[in-house]
Amino acid sequence: MEDKLLEKEELQTLKDFRIKEENIILSFGQLAYQRVQLDEQEDDLLDFKKKFDKERSEFASTLTTKY
């Protein structure tokens, strides 16, 4: 049986596919990381909002009691 070798262009095409796939995988990893960061930011913002709501409510109660 005769060994057949890939042509130069075919090898380059395979390398290009590998590079594109690696870029896709990397992009998915970056996207997952960004989602984690956004989730953390959302949690921080919700905590800040809860504190804000509490402070506003306490201030309103103070004004209601005073006036």
CHARMM-style PDB file with segment names, atoms N, HN, CA, C and O in Angstrom:
ATOM      1  N   MET     1       0.841  -1.189   0.000  1.00  0.00      PROA
ATOM      2  CA  MET     1       0.000   0.000   0.000  1.00  0.00      PROA
ATOM      3  C   MET     1       0.886   1.253   0.000  1.00  0.00      PROA
ATOM      4  O   MET     1       1.891   1.327   0.707  1.00  0.00      PROA
ATOM      5  N   GLU     2       0.504   2.173  -0.768  1.00  0.00      PROA
ATOM      6  HN  GLU     2      -0.312   2.112  -1.343  1.00  0.00      PROA
ATOM      7  CA  GLU     2       1.294   3.390  -0.945  1.00  0.00      PROA
ATOM      8  C   GLU     2       0.911   4.430   0.112  1.00  0.00      PROA
ATOM      9  O   GLU     2      -0.267   4.710   0.329  1.00  0.00      PROA
ATOM     10  N   ASP     3       1.926   4.992   0.758  1.00  0.00      PROA
ATOM     11  HN  ASP     3       2.883   4.765   0.581  1.00  0.00      PROA
ATOM     12  CA  ASP     3       1.676   6.071   1.713  1.00  0.00      PROA
ATOM     13  C   ASP     3       1.329   7.338   0.956  1.00  0.00      PROA
ATOM     14  O   ASP     3       1.997   7.709  -0.010  1.00  0.00      PROA
ATOM     15  N   LYS     4       0.290   7.984   1.404  1.00  0.00      PROA
ATOM     16  HN  LYS     4      -0.252   7.683   2.188  1.00  0.00      PROA
ATOM     17  CA  LYS     4      -0.100   9.244   0.761  1.00  0.00      PROA
ATOM     18  C   LYS     4       0.108  10.374   1.757  1.00  0.00      PROA
ATOM     19  O   LYS     4      -0.260  10.257   2.926  1.00  0.00      PROA
ATOM     20  N   LEU     5       0.677  11.424   1.308  1.00  0.00      PROA
ATOM     21  HN  LEU     5       0.976  11.519   0.358  1.00  0.00      PROA
ATOM     22  CA  LEU     5       0.928  12.587   2.150  1.00  0.00      PROA
ATOM     23  C   LEU     5      -0.028  13.705   1.772  1.00  0.00      PROA
ATOM     24  O   LEU     5      -0.427  13.862   0.617  1.00  0.00      PROA
ATOM     25  N   LEU     6      -0.375  14.466   2.783  1.00  0.00      PROA
ATOM     26  HN  LEU     6      -0.051  14.339   3.720  1.00  0.00      PROA
ATOM     27  CA  LEU     6      -1.224  15.628   2.527  1.00  0.00      PROA
ATOM     28  C   LEU     6      -0.424  16.687   1.780  1.00  0.00      PROA
ATOM     29  O   LEU     6       0.783  16.833   1.968  1.00  0.00      PROA
ATOM     30  N   GLU     7      -1.107  17.393   0.958  1.00  0.00      PROA
ATOM     31  HN  GLU     7      -2.088  17.275   0.805  1.00  0.00      PROA
ATOM     32  CA  GLU     7      -0.467  18.498   0.250  1.00  0.00      PROA
ATOM     33  C   GLU     7      -0.258  19.666   1.210  1.00  0.00      PROA
ATOM     34  O   GLU     7      -0.904  19.760   2.254  1.00  0.00      PROA
ATOM     35  N   LYS     8       0.646  20.537   0.835  1.00  0.00      PROA
ATOM     36  HN  LYS     8       1.171  20.460  -0.013  1.00  0.00      PROA
ATOM     37  CA  LYS     8       0.980  21.695   1.667  1.00  0.00      PROA
ATOM     38  C   LYS     8      -0.265  22.530   1.992  1.00  0.00      PROA
ATOM     39  O   LYS     8      -0.446  22.956   3.133  1.00  0.00      PROA
ATOM     40  N   GLU     9      -1.101  22.757   1.015  1.00  0.00      PROA
ATOM     41  HN  GLU     9      -0.954  22.411   0.088  1.00  0.00      PROA
ATOM     42  CA  GLU     9      -2.310  23.565   1.202  1.00  0.00      PROA
ATOM     43  C   GLU     9      -3.288  22.873   2.164  1.00  0.00      PROA
ATOM     44  O   GLU     9      -3.950  23.519   2.977  1.00  0.00      PROA
ATOM     45  N   GLU    10      -3.356  21.555   2.046  1.00  0.00      PROA
ATOM     46  HN  GLU    10      -2.819  21.030   1.386  1.00  0.00      PROA
ATOM     47  CA  GLU    10      -4.249  20.804   2.933  1.00  0.00      PROA
ATOM     48  C   GLU    10      -3.763  20.870   4.379  1.00  0.00      PROA
ATOM     49  O   GLU    10      -4.559  21.031   5.304  1.00  0.00      PROA
ATOM     50  N   LEU    11      -2.459  20.746   4.560  1.00  0.00      PROA
ATOM     51  HN  LEU    11      -1.813  20.616   3.808  1.00  0.00      PROA
ATOM     52  CA  LEU    11      -1.883  20.881   5.905  1.00  0.00      PROA
ATOM     53  C   LEU    11      -2.150  22.270   6.479  1.00  0.00      PROA
ATOM     54  O   LEU    11      -2.490  22.413   7.653  1.00  0.00      PROA
ATOM     55  N   GLN    12      -1.992  23.281   5.645  1.00  0.00      PROA
ATOM     56  HN  GLN    12      -1.716  23.165   4.691  1.00  0.00      PROA
ATOM     57  CA  GLN    12      -2.237  24.652   6.104  1.00  0.00      PROA
ATOM     58  C   GLN    12      -3.697  24.837   6.480  1.00  0.00      PROA
ATOM     59  O   GLN    12      -4.003  25.505   7.468  1.00  0.00      PROA
ATOM     60  N   THR    13      -4.602  24.253   5.703  1.00  0.00      PROA
ATOM     61  HN  THR    13      -4.354  23.710   4.900  1.00  0.00      PROA
ATOM     62  CA  THR    13      -6.035  24.349   6.003  1.00  0.00      PROA
ATOM     63  C   THR    13      -6.335  23.684   7.346  1.00  0.00      PROA
ATOM     64  O   THR    13      -7.097  24.222   8.149  1.00  0.00      PROA
ATOM     65  N   LEU    14      -5.741  22.525   7.588  1.00  0.00      PROA
ATOM     66  HN  LEU    14      -5.121  22.089   6.935  1.00  0.00      PROA
ATOM     67  CA  LEU    14      -5.932  21.843   8.873  1.00  0.00      PROA
ATOM     68  C   LEU    14      -5.392  22.697  10.038  1.00  0.00      PROA
ATOM     69  O   LEU    14      -6.027  22.787  11.088  1.00  0.00      PROA
ATOM     70  N   LYS    15      -4.242  23.307   9.850  1.00  0.00      PROA
ATOM     71  HN  LYS    15      -3.725  23.234   8.996  1.00  0.00      PROA
ATOM     72  CA  LYS    15      -3.671  24.184  10.876  1.00  0.00      PROA
ATOM     73  C   LYS    15      -4.585  25.384  11.129  1.00  0.00      PROA
ATOM     74  O   LYS    15      -4.793  25.791  12.272  1.00  0.00      PROA
ATOM     75  N   ASP    16      -5.126  25.940  10.044  1.00  0.00      PROA
ATOM     76  HN  ASP    16      -4.957  25.609   9.115  1.00  0.00      PROA
ATOM     77  CA  ASP    16      -6.034  27.084  10.181  1.00  0.00      PROA
ATOM     78  C   ASP    16      -7.287  26.686  10.975  1.00  0.00      PROA
ATOM     79  O   ASP    16      -7.763  27.444  11.819  1.00  0.00      PROA
ATOM     80  N   PHE    17      -7.815  25.479  10.689  1.00  0.00      PROA
ATOM     81  HN  PHE    17      -7.428  24.863  10.003  1.00  0.00      PROA
ATOM     82  CA  PHE    17      -8.980  25.001  11.443  1.00  0.00      PROA
ATOM     83  C   PHE    17      -8.648  24.866  12.926  1.00  0.00      PROA
ATOM     84  O   PHE    17      -9.450  25.236  13.783  1.00  0.00      PROA
ATOM     85  N   ARG    18      -7.466  24.335  13.222  1.00  0.00      PROA
ATOM     86  HN  ARG    18      -6.814  24.035  12.525  1.00  0.00      PROA
ATOM     87  CA  ARG    18      -7.063  24.168  14.619  1.00  0.00      PROA
ATOM     88  C   ARG    18      -6.960  25.522  15.322  1.00  0.00      PROA
ATOM     89  O   ARG    18      -7.413  25.678  16.456  1.00  0.00      PROA
ATOM     90  N   ILE    19      -6.372  26.481  14.650  1.00  0.00      PROA
ATOM     91  HN  ILE    19      -6.004  26.355  13.729  1.00  0.00      PROA
ATOM     92  CA  ILE    19      -6.230  27.818  15.227  1.00  0.00      PROA
ATOM     93  C   ILE    19      -7.600  28.447  15.471  1.00  0.00      PROA
ATOM     94  O   ILE    19      -7.831  29.039  16.526  1.00  0.00      PROA
ATOM     95  N   LYS    20      -8.500  28.324  14.513  1.00  0.00      PROA
ATOM     96  HN  LYS    20      -8.312  27.843  13.656  1.00  0.00      PROA
ATOM     97  CA  LYS    20      -9.849  28.884  14.671  1.00  0.00      PROA
ATOM     98  C   LYS    20     -10.579  28.215  15.828  1.00  0.00      PROA
ATOM     99  O   LYS    20     -11.267  28.875  16.606  1.00  0.00      PROA
ATOM    100  N   GLU    21     -10.419  26.885  15.933  1.00  0.00      PROA
ATOM    101  HN  GLU    21      -9.859  26.349  15.300  1.00  0.00      PROA
ATOM    102  CA  GLU    21     -11.085  26.166  17.029  1.00  0.00      PROA
ATOM    103  C   GLU    21     -10.518  26.593  18.386  1.00  0.00      PROA
ATOM    104  O   GLU    21     -11.270  26.763  19.345  1.00  0.00      PROA
ATOM    105  N   GLU    22      -9.219  26.763  18.467  1.00  0.00      PROA
ATOM    106  HN  GLU    22      -8.608  26.624  17.688  1.00  0.00      PROA
ATOM    107  CA  GLU    22      -8.595  27.223  19.712  1.00  0.00      PROA
ATOM    108  C   GLU    22      -9.110  28.610  20.087  1.00  0.00      PROA
ATOM    109  O   GLU    22      -9.347  28.893  21.261  1.00  0.00      PROA
ATOM    110  N   ASN    23      -9.282  29.468  19.092  1.00  0.00      PROA
ATOM    111  HN  ASN    23      -9.090  29.238  18.138  1.00  0.00      PROA
ATOM    112  CA  ASN    23      -9.817  30.810  19.354  1.00  0.00      PROA
ATOM    113  C   ASN    23     -11.256  30.748  19.853  1.00  0.00      PROA
ATOM    114  O   ASN    23     -11.646  31.515  20.733  1.00  0.00      PROA
ATOM    115  N   ILE    24     -12.038  29.841  19.295  1.00  0.00      PROA
ATOM    116  HN  ILE    24     -11.721  29.218  18.580  1.00  0.00      PROA
ATOM    117  CA  ILE    24     -13.428  29.679  19.738  1.00  0.00      PROA
ATOM    118  C   ILE    24     -13.454  29.205  21.193  1.00  0.00      PROA
ATOM    119  O   ILE    24     -14.210  29.727  22.012  1.00  0.00      PROA
ATOM    120  N   ILE    25     -12.623  28.216  21.501  1.00  0.00      PROA
ATOM    121  HN  ILE    25     -12.009  27.792  20.835  1.00  0.00      PROA
ATOM    122  CA  ILE    25     -12.563  27.690  22.866  1.00  0.00      PROA
ATOM    123  C   ILE    25     -12.126  28.784  23.844  1.00  0.00      PROA
ATOM    124  O   ILE    25     -12.696  28.927  24.926  1.00  0.00      PROA
ATOM    125  N   LEU    26     -11.131  29.533  23.459  1.00  0.00      PROA
ATOM    126  HN  LEU    26     -10.667  29.417  22.580  1.00  0.00      PROA
ATOM    127  CA  LEU    26     -10.655  30.638  24.297  1.00  0.00      PROA
ATOM    128  C   LEU    26     -11.762  31.666  24.520  1.00  0.00      PROA
ATOM    129  O   LEU    26     -11.950  32.157  25.633  1.00  0.00      PROA
ATOM    130  N   SER    27     -12.481  31.982  23.466  1.00  0.00      PROA
ATOM    131  HN  SER    27     -12.328  31.583  22.561  1.00  0.00      PROA
ATOM    132  CA  SER    27     -13.562  32.964  23.574  1.00  0.00      PROA
ATOM    133  C   SER    27     -14.664  32.477  24.507  1.00  0.00      PROA
ATOM    134  O   SER    27     -15.208  33.259  25.286  1.00  0.00      PROA
ATOM    135  N   PHE    28     -14.997  31.186  24.432  1.00  0.00      PROA
ATOM    136  HN  PHE    28     -14.555  30.551  23.798  1.00  0.00      PROA
ATOM    137  CA  PHE    28     -15.997  30.638  25.353  1.00  0.00      PROA
ATOM    138  C   PHE    28     -15.515  30.725  26.798  1.00  0.00      PROA
ATOM    139  O   PHE    28     -16.300  31.018  27.700  1.00  0.00      PROA
ATOM    140  N   GLY    29     -14.231  30.473  27.017  1.00  0.00      PROA
ATOM    141  HN  GLY    29     -13.593  30.235  26.285  1.00  0.00      PROA
ATOM    142  CA  GLY    29     -13.665  30.591  28.367  1.00  0.00      PROA
ATOM    143  C   GLY    29     -13.739  32.025  28.872  1.00  0.00      PROA
ATOM    144  O   GLY    29     -14.097  32.261  30.026  1.00  0.00      PROA
ATOM    145  N   GLN    30     -13.406  32.969  28.023  1.00  0.00      PROA
ATOM    146  HN  GLN    30     -13.115  32.777  27.086  1.00  0.00      PROA
ATOM    147  CA  GLN    30     -13.477  34.379  28.408  1.00  0.00      PROA
ATOM    148  C   GLN    30     -14.912  34.789  28.705  1.00  0.00      PROA
ATOM    149  O   GLN    30     -15.170  35.538  29.647  1.00  0.00      PROA
ATOM    150  N   LEU    31     -15.835  34.299  27.903  1.00  0.00      PROA
ATOM    151  HN  LEU    31     -15.625  33.691  27.137  1.00  0.00      PROA
ATOM    152  CA  LEU    31     -17.246  34.610  28.108  1.00  0.00      PROA
ATOM    153  C   LEU    31     -17.735  34.070  29.454  1.00  0.00      PROA
ATOM    154  O   LEU    31     -18.450  34.758  30.182  1.00  0.00      PROA
ATOM    155  N   ALA    32     -17.344  32.840  29.778  1.00  0.00      PROA
ATOM    156  HN  ALA    32     -16.763  32.281  29.186  1.00  0.00      PROA
ATOM    157  CA  ALA    32     -17.730  32.250  31.059  1.00  0.00      PROA
ATOM    158  C   ALA    32     -17.158  33.076  32.217  1.00  0.00      PROA
ATOM    159  O   ALA    32     -17.846  33.316  33.209  1.00  0.00      PROA
ATOM    160  N   TYR    33     -15.913  33.505  32.089  1.00  0.00      PROA
ATOM    161  HN  TYR    33     -15.354  33.310  31.283  1.00  0.00      PROA
ATOM    162  CA  TYR    33     -15.279  34.320  33.120  1.00  0.00      PROA
ATOM    163  C   TYR    33     -16.009  35.653  33.283  1.00  0.00      PROA
ATOM    164  O   TYR    33     -16.234  36.109  34.404  1.00  0.00      PROA
ATOM    165  N   GLN    34     -16.374  36.270  32.173  1.00  0.00      PROA
ATOM    166  HN  GLN    34     -16.191  35.900  31.262  1.00  0.00      PROA
ATOM    167  CA  GLN    34     -17.101  37.542  32.231  1.00  0.00      PROA
ATOM    168  C   GLN    34     -18.469  37.366  32.881  1.00  0.00      PROA
ATOM    169  O   GLN    34     -18.928  38.247  33.608  1.00  0.00      PROA
ATOM    170  N   ARG    35     -19.123  36.234  32.625  1.00  0.00      PROA
ATOM    171  HN  ARG    35     -18.751  35.518  32.035  1.00  0.00      PROA
ATOM    172  CA  ARG    35     -20.416  35.969  33.256  1.00  0.00      PROA
ATOM    173  C   ARG    35     -20.272  35.888  34.770  1.00  0.00      PROA
ATOM    174  O   ARG    35     -21.112  36.403  35.508  1.00  0.00      PROA
ATOM    175  N   VAL    36     -19.207  35.239  35.232  1.00  0.00      PROA
ATOM    176  HN  VAL    36     -18.525  34.820  34.633  1.00  0.00      PROA
ATOM    177  CA  VAL    36     -18.961  35.152  36.679  1.00  0.00      PROA
ATOM    178  C   VAL    36     -18.768  36.549  37.255  1.00  0.00      PROA
ATOM    179  O   VAL    36     -19.320  36.876  38.306  1.00  0.00      PROA
ATOM    180  N   GLN    37     -17.987  37.366  36.567  1.00  0.00      PROA
ATOM    181  HN  GLN    37     -17.539  37.101  35.713  1.00  0.00      PROA
ATOM    182  CA  GLN    37     -17.767  38.736  37.033  1.00  0.00      PROA
ATOM    183  C   GLN    37     -19.073  39.529  37.064  1.00  0.00      PROA
ATOM    184  O   GLN    37     -19.322  40.279  38.008  1.00  0.00      PROA
ATOM    185  N   LEU    38     -19.899  39.369  36.046  1.00  0.00      PROA
ATOM    186  HN  LEU    38     -19.697  38.760  35.279  1.00  0.00      PROA
ATOM    187  CA  LEU    38     -21.179  40.080  36.011  1.00  0.00      PROA
ATOM    188  C   LEU    38     -22.099  39.608  37.125  1.00  0.00      PROA
ATOM    189  O   LEU    38     -22.811  40.413  37.725  1.00  0.00      PROA
ATOM    190  N   ASP    39     -22.091  38.313  37.405  1.00  0.00      PROA
ATOM    191  HN  ASP    39     -21.513  37.659  36.917  1.00  0.00      PROA
ATOM    192  CA  ASP    39     -22.899  37.796  38.512  1.00  0.00      PROA
ATOM    193  C   ASP    39     -22.450  38.409  39.843  1.00  0.00      PROA
ATOM    194  O   ASP    39     -23.275  38.773  40.681  1.00  0.00      PROA
ATOM    195  N   GLU    40     -21.139  38.515  40.021  1.00  0.00      PROA
ATOM    196  HN  GLU    40     -20.468  38.219  39.340  1.00  0.00      PROA
ATOM    197  CA  GLU    40     -20.607  39.120  41.242  1.00  0.00      PROA
ATOM    198  C   GLU    40     -20.993  40.597  41.325  1.00  0.00      PROA
ATOM    199  O   GLU    40     -21.353  41.086  42.396  1.00  0.00      PROA
ATOM    200  N   GLN    41     -20.919  41.301  40.209  1.00  0.00      PROA
ATOM    201  HN  GLN    41     -20.627  40.904  39.339  1.00  0.00      PROA
ATOM    202  CA  GLN    41     -21.310  42.713  40.196  1.00  0.00      PROA
ATOM    203  C   GLN    41     -22.791  42.862  40.511  1.00  0.00      PROA
ATOM    204  O   GLN    41     -23.194  43.784  41.220  1.00  0.00      PROA
ATOM    205  N   GLU    42     -23.593  41.954  39.983  1.00  0.00      PROA
ATOM    206  HN  GLU    42     -23.265  41.205  39.407  1.00  0.00      PROA
ATOM    207  CA  GLU    42     -25.030  42.011  40.251  1.00  0.00      PROA
ATOM    208  C   GLU    42     -25.307  41.776  41.738  1.00  0.00      PROA
ATOM    209  O   GLU    42     -26.138  42.464  42.330  1.00  0.00      PROA
ATOM    210  N   ASP    43     -24.617  40.811  42.338  1.00  0.00      PROA
ATOM    211  HN  ASP    43     -23.942  40.253  41.857  1.00  0.00      PROA
ATOM    212  CA  ASP    43     -24.780  40.554  43.765  1.00  0.00      PROA
ATOM    213  C   ASP    43     -24.395  41.779  44.586  1.00  0.00      PROA
ATOM    214  O   ASP    43     -25.097  42.150  45.526  1.00  0.00      PROA
ATOM    215  N   ASP    44     -23.271  42.409  44.225  1.00  0.00      PROA
ATOM    216  HN  ASP    44     -22.700  42.108  43.461  1.00  0.00      PROA
ATOM    217  CA  ASP    44     -22.833  43.620  44.933  1.00  0.00      PROA
ATOM    218  C   ASP    44     -23.863  44.734  44.798  1.00  0.00      PROA
ATOM    219  O   ASP    44     -24.161  45.435  45.765  1.00  0.00      PROA
ATOM    220  N   LEU    45     -24.401  44.893  43.604  1.00  0.00      PROA
ATOM    221  HN  LEU    45     -24.159  44.325  42.818  1.00  0.00      PROA
ATOM    222  CA  LEU    45     -25.393  45.938  43.367  1.00  0.00      PROA
ATOM    223  C   LEU    45     -26.680  45.674  44.141  1.00  0.00      PROA
ATOM    224  O   LEU    45     -27.290  46.607  44.663  1.00  0.00      PROA
ATOM    225  N   LEU    46     -27.094  44.420  44.220  1.00  0.00      PROA
ATOM    226  HN  LEU    46     -26.599  43.662  43.796  1.00  0.00      PROA
ATOM    227  CA  LEU    46     -28.290  44.080  45.001  1.00  0.00      PROA
ATOM    228  C   LEU    46     -28.076  44.369  46.478  1.00  0.00      PROA
ATOM    229  O   LEU    46     -28.979  44.864  47.153  1.00  0.00      PROA
ATOM    230  N   ASP    47     -26.872  44.058  46.990  1.00  0.00      PROA
ATOM    231  HN  ASP    47     -26.139  43.655  46.442  1.00  0.00      PROA
ATOM    232  CA  ASP    47     -26.558  44.380  48.381  1.00  0.00      PROA
ATOM    233  C   ASP    47     -26.600  45.890  48.608  1.00  0.00      PROA
ATOM    234  O   ASP    47     -27.146  46.361  49.605  1.00  0.00      PROA
ATOM    235  N   PHE    48     -26.024  46.637  47.682  1.00  0.00      PROA
ATOM    236  HN  PHE    48     -25.580  46.255  46.871  1.00  0.00      PROA
ATOM    237  CA  PHE    48     -26.020  48.095  47.788  1.00  0.00      PROA
ATOM    238  C   PHE    48     -27.449  48.638  47.779  1.00  0.00      PROA
ATOM    239  O   PHE    48     -27.774  49.548  48.541  1.00  0.00      PROA
ATOM    240  N   LYS    49     -28.292  48.085  46.927  1.00  0.00      PROA
ATOM    241  HN  LYS    49     -28.029  47.346  46.308  1.00  0.00      PROA
ATOM    242  CA  LYS    49     -29.690  48.521  46.847  1.00  0.00      PROA
ATOM    243  C   LYS    49     -30.429  48.227  48.140  1.00  0.00      PROA
ATOM    244  O   LYS    49     -31.217  49.052  48.604  1.00  0.00      PROA
ATOM    245  N   LYS    50     -30.187  47.066  48.725  1.00  0.00      PROA
ATOM    246  HN  LYS    50     -29.547  46.397  48.348  1.00  0.00      PROA
ATOM    247  CA  LYS    50     -30.832  46.723  50.003  1.00  0.00      PROA
ATOM    248  C   LYS    50     -30.432  47.715  51.091  1.00  0.00      PROA
ATOM    249  O   LYS    50     -31.275  48.171  51.864  1.00  0.00      PROA
ATOM    250  N   LYS    51     -29.148  48.047  51.149  1.00  0.00      PROA
ATOM    251  HN  LYS    51     -28.463  47.678  50.522  1.00  0.00      PROA
ATOM    252  CA  LYS    51     -28.674  49.025  52.130  1.00  0.00      PROA
ATOM    253  C   LYS    51     -29.307  50.392  51.872  1.00  0.00      PROA
ATOM    254  O   LYS    51     -29.729  51.078  52.803  1.00  0.00      PROA
ATOM    255  N   PHE    52     -29.368  50.775  50.606  1.00  0.00      PROA
ATOM    256  HN  PHE    52     -29.026  50.218  49.849  1.00  0.00      PROA
ATOM    257  CA  PHE    52     -29.984  52.047  50.240  1.00  0.00      PROA
ATOM    258  C   PHE    52     -31.452  52.084  50.656  1.00  0.00      PROA
ATOM    259  O   PHE    52     -31.911  53.056  51.255  1.00  0.00      PROA
ATOM    260  N   ASP    53     -32.186  51.009  50.332  1.00  0.00      PROA
ATOM    261  HN  ASP    53     -31.813  50.220  49.846  1.00  0.00      PROA
ATOM    262  CA  ASP    53     -33.605  50.951  50.703  1.00  0.00      PROA
ATOM    263  C   ASP    53     -33.790  51.053  52.212  1.00  0.00      PROA
ATOM    264  O   ASP    53     -34.705  51.727  52.685  1.00  0.00      PROA
ATOM    265  N   LYS    54     -32.923  50.383  52.967  1.00  0.00      PROA
ATOM    266  HN  LYS    54     -32.180  49.835  52.583  1.00  0.00      PROA
ATOM    267  CA  LYS    54     -33.016  50.422  54.426  1.00  0.00      PROA
ATOM    268  C   LYS    54     -32.743  51.834  54.941  1.00  0.00      PROA
ATOM    269  O   LYS    54     -33.487  52.347  55.776  1.00  0.00      PROA
ATOM    270  N   GLU    55     -31.680  52.458  54.446  1.00  0.00      PROA
ATOM    271  HN  GLU    55     -31.075  52.041  53.768  1.00  0.00      PROA
ATOM    272  CA  GLU    55     -31.345  53.820  54.876  1.00  0.00      PROA
ATOM    273  C   GLU    55     -32.476  54.791  54.548  1.00  0.00      PROA
ATOM    274  O   GLU    55     -32.834  55.635  55.370  1.00  0.00      PROA
ATOM    275  N   ARG    56     -33.036  54.669  53.350  1.00  0.00      PROA
ATOM    276  HN  ARG    56     -32.746  53.984  52.683  1.00  0.00      PROA
ATOM    277  CA  ARG    56     -34.121  55.561  52.942  1.00  0.00      PROA
ATOM    278  C   ARG    56     -35.352  55.354  53.816  1.00  0.00      PROA
ATOM    279  O   ARG    56     -36.013  56.314  54.213  1.00  0.00      PROA
ATOM    280  N   SER    57     -35.648  54.103  54.109  1.00  0.00      PROA
ATOM    281  HN  SER    57     -35.111  53.323  53.787  1.00  0.00      PROA
ATOM    282  CA  SER    57     -36.801  53.794  54.944  1.00  0.00      PROA
ATOM    283  C   SER    57     -36.615  54.326  56.363  1.00  0.00      PROA
ATOM    284  O   SER    57     -37.544  54.886  56.946  1.00  0.00      PROA
ATOM    285  N   GLU    58     -35.425  54.151  56.914  1.00  0.00      PROA
ATOM    286  HN  GLU    58     -34.671  53.695  56.440  1.00  0.00      PROA
ATOM    287  CA  GLU    58     -35.136  54.659  58.252  1.00  0.00      PROA
ATOM    288  C   GLU    58     -35.225  56.185  58.290  1.00  0.00      PROA
ATOM    289  O   GLU    58     -35.732  56.755  59.255  1.00  0.00      PROA
ATOM    290  N   PHE    59     -34.738  56.836  57.252  1.00  0.00      PROA
ATOM    291  HN  PHE    59     -34.326  56.372  56.467  1.00  0.00      PROA
ATOM    292  CA  PHE    59     -34.814  58.292  57.203  1.00  0.00      PROA
ATOM    293  C   PHE    59     -36.266  58.759  57.113  1.00  0.00      PROA
ATOM    294  O   PHE    59     -36.668  59.726  57.760  1.00  0.00      PROA
ATOM    295  N   ALA    60     -37.044  58.042  56.290  1.00  0.00      PROA
ATOM    296  HN  ALA    60     -36.718  57.257  55.764  1.00  0.00      PROA
ATOM    297  CA  ALA    60     -38.462  58.390  56.177  1.00  0.00      PROA
ATOM    298  C   ALA    60     -39.160  58.207  57.523  1.00  0.00      PROA
ATOM    299  O   ALA    60     -39.999  59.027  57.895  1.00  0.00      PROA
ATOM    300  N   SER    61     -38.832  57.163  58.246  1.00  0.00      PROA
ATOM    301  HN  SER    61     -38.150  56.497  57.944  1.00  0.00      PROA
ATOM    302  CA  SER    61     -39.424  56.952  59.570  1.00  0.00      PROA
ATOM    303  C   SER    61     -39.032  58.069  60.535  1.00  0.00      PROA
ATOM    304  O   SER    61     -39.844  58.526  61.339  1.00  0.00      PROA
ATOM    305  N   THR    62     -37.800  58.492  60.442  1.00  0.00      PROA
ATOM    306  HN  THR    62     -37.141  58.121  59.788  1.00  0.00      PROA
ATOM    307  CA  THR    62     -37.326  59.591  61.294  1.00  0.00      PROA
ATOM    308  C   THR    62     -38.116  60.862  61.001  1.00  0.00      PROA
ATOM    309  O   THR    62     -38.553  61.556  61.918  1.00  0.00      PROA
ATOM    310  N   LEU    63     -38.293  61.159  59.723  1.00  0.00      PROA
ATOM    311  HN  LEU    63     -37.937  60.595  58.978  1.00  0.00      PROA
ATOM    312  CA  LEU    63     -39.056  62.358  59.362  1.00  0.00      PROA
ATOM    313  C   LEU    63     -40.516  62.234  59.798  1.00  0.00      PROA
ATOM    314  O   LEU    63     -41.116  63.200  60.267  1.00  0.00      PROA
ATOM    315  N   THR    64     -41.076  61.043  59.639  1.00  0.00      PROA
ATOM    316  HN  THR    64     -40.588  60.258  59.257  1.00  0.00      PROA
ATOM    317  CA  THR    64     -42.473  60.825  60.025  1.00  0.00      PROA
ATOM    318  C   THR    64     -42.638  61.025  61.538  1.00  0.00      PROA
ATOM    319  O   THR    64     -43.607  61.634  61.990  1.00  0.00      PROA
ATOM    320  N   THR    65     -41.699  60.513  62.295  1.00  0.00      PROA
ATOM    321  HN  THR    65     -40.911  60.017  61.927  1.00  0.00      PROA
ATOM    322  CA  THR    65     -41.770  60.664  63.739  1.00  0.00      PROA
ATOM    323  C   THR    65     -41.569  62.122  64.150  1.00  0.00      PROA
ATOM    324  O   THR    65     -42.229  62.614  65.065  1.00  0.00      PROA
ATOM    325  N   LYS    66     -40.678  62.786  63.486  1.00  0.00      PROA
ATOM    326  HN  LYS    66     -40.142  62.387  62.743  1.00  0.00      PROA
ATOM    327  CA  LYS    66     -40.349  64.168  63.833  1.00  0.00      PROA
ATOM    328  C   LYS    66     -41.471  65.119  63.441  1.00  0.00      PROA
ATOM    329  O   LYS    66     -41.769  66.061  64.175  1.00  0.00      PROA
ATOM    330  N   TYR    67     -42.098  64.880  62.287  1.00  0.00      PROA
ATOM    331  HN  TYR    67     -41.856  64.114  61.691  1.00  0.00      PROA
ATOM    332  CA  TYR    67     -43.103  65.822  61.808  1.00  0.00      PROA
ATOM    333  C   TYR    67     -44.441  65.142  61.797  1.00  0.00      PROA
ATOM    334  OT1 TYR    67     -45.441  65.755  61.425  1.00  0.00      PROA
TER     335      TYR     67
END
